[in-house]
């Protein structure tokens, strides 16, 4: 059987495609890189992202606010 795998979207692509009010969860292991990307691309793209850490679920939630 030939199954075509969907290419995984990169973290950059996920952040780029977020609309205002949308959010995405990233694994806790990506905390530092995701926070750095949010800071850098907020400036470059004139957007605003907020991050929230959920220690129980071990995820970082990024929400686009502007």
C-alpha positions in Angstrom: 0.0 0.0 0.0 1.3 3.4 -0.9 0.6 5.9 1.8 1.6 9.5 1.2 2.8 11.2 4.3 1.7 14.7 4.9 4.8 16.9 5.3 5.0 18.2 8.9 4.7 22.0 9.2 7.7 23.7 10.7 7.5 25.8 13.9 8.1 28.9 11.8 5.2 27.9 9.5 2.9 27.3 12.4 3.6 30.7 13.9 3.4 32.4 10.5 -0.1 30.8 9.8 -1.6 31.7 13.1 -4.5 34.2 12.8 -5.4 36.7 15.6 -6.9 34.8 18.5 -5.7 31.4 17.4 -3.3 29.3 19.5 -1.0 26.3 19.1 0.6 24.0 21.7 4.2 23.1 21.4 6.0 20.5 23.6 7.8 21.8 26.7 11.2 20.8 25.2 10.8 23.5 22.6 10.3 26.3 25.2 13.4 28.3 24.6 13.3 28.2 20.8 9.6 29.0 20.6 9.9 31.9 22.9 12.9 33.3 20.9 11.0 32.8 17.7 7.9 34.6 19.0 10.1 37.5 20.1 12.0 37.8 16.9 9.1 37.3 14.5 6.8 39.6 16.5 9.2 42.4 15.6 9.9 41.4 12.0 6.2 40.7 11.1 4.6 43.4 13.3 2.6 40.8 15.1 2.2 40.0 18.8 2.4 36.6 20.4 1.9 35.5 24.0 3.2 32.4 25.5 1.8 30.4 28.4 3.4 27.4 30.1 1.3 24.5 31.3 3.5 22.4 33.6 0.9 19.6 34.1 0.4 19.0 30.3 4.1 19.9 29.6 3.2 22.3 26.8 3.9 25.8 25.8 0.8 27.5 24.3 1.4 30.4 21.8 -1.5 32.7 21.1 -1.4 35.4 18.4 -2.9 38.6 19.9 -2.2 41.1 17.1 
